[in-house]
Amino acid sequence: ALEGATLSDGQLKDGGKGIKIDEVVKGSPAAQAGLQKDDVIIGVNRDRVNSIAEMRKVLAAKPAIIALQIVRGNESIYLLMR
C-alpha cells in the first residue's frame, strides 16, 4: 500500500512511537500521496499504529481508501491513498 516508501519503526519527539519514512521514491504511489522523508505515520484509518507490524494488520483488510495520520515537524497531517 505504501509502494515507493522505505519504512522503519520510529519515535516522536514526545516519546510516542510511529512508523518513520526513511525514503520516498519520486513518482511512486507514496510520493503521489504526499509522503515525505522523515514523516512519521501515527495512524491508519483512525487506528493508532506504533509499529510497522501494527500498520500491516490494519492494511491486511485491504481498505479501498487509506487515510494516514502523519506527523511532519510539529504538524499533524492527514493524507489519503487509494
Secondary structure, DSSP 8 states (H G I E B T S, - for coil): --TTEEEEEEE-TTS-EEEEEEEE-TTSHHHHHT--TT-EEEEETTEE--SHHHHHHHHTT--SSEEEEEEETTEEEEEEE-
